[in-house]
Amino acid sequence: CSHVALGVTDLARSRAFYADTLGLHVEDETEDALYLRGVEERQHHSLVLRKSAAAAAHHLGFKVGSEADLDKAARYFEAKGLTSAFVDRPWQGRTLQAVDPFGMPVELYFSMEKRQRLLQQYAHYKGVHPQRLDHFNVFAPDVQGALDFYADIGFRLTEYAEEDGPQGRIAAGWMHRKGNVHDLAFTNGRGPRLHHLAYWAPTAMHII
């Protein structure tokens, strides 16, 4: 997982929460958008806040391994009859925007502009000192279908929970790419809806 774009109705209040209270660093801003990152991240942004008429999750972003993987992904989505198109994104290289079979908007890219890590620039430490984006959690009406689709494009299942009984459905599943517990989790529920995005904090005391 790389980044998420959220639509917010009040950009100033959102900045106060994500930058001043939580402690994410505002790397760039425009009249209608903020680009933020954690102190450990070299990529330009891991959270984009865009002024919108309604609060919404616009898309979840994932980094792929090569430029060739973008073309491979485009062919895959086309073969599945899924909506996809290459779009322009500030500070990102070629970016493929797509919608998964369950209606969740995602975007894939290979290169993003790099910035200096702020890990040892302690003047930037405020709030809970968020270090880096860790994972997304999404409500999905068909958890098994979501797990099958994302496994098909390369995610690996790390654990799952199922309902009691011999015909118990898969109620939740956790998937990863980068070797952590999960980059992307699905929980049974009306959706697709973003339940949360999570940043890694240095100690339990920061969370408390």
Secondary structure, 3 states (H helix, E strand, C coil): CCEEEEEECCHHHHHHHHHHHCCCEEEEEECCEEEEECCCCCECCCEEEEECCCCEEEEEEEECCCHHHHHHHHHHHHHCCCCEEEECCCCECCEEEEECCCCCEEEEECCECECCCCCCCHHHCCCCCCCEEEEEEEEECCHHHHHHHHHHCCCEEEEEEECCCCCCCEEEEEEECCCCCCCEEEEECCCCEEEEEEEECCCHHHHC
